[in-house]
Amino acid sequence: MPYVNIKITREGATPEQKAELIRGATQLLVDVLDKNPNTTVVVIDEVETDNWGVGGETITVRRQRE
């Protein structure tokens, strides 16, 4: 039973976009590894930008600077 965990920042991904991520990740496992889509689990975690860091600073700070 494959388990895929997708982590994205919480910045307004729509339910439709999340559904597409789930479909796409599932199909990738079917196509590449011949996995059963009925037993493939995909979880999307949305992380606040204050809790996601790159290069020693939060995404919130990086986005404010851009």
Secondary structure, 3 states (H helix, E strand, C coil): CCEEEEEEECCCCCHHHHHHHHHHHHHHHHHHHCCCHHHCEEEEEEECHHHCEECCEEHHHHHHHC
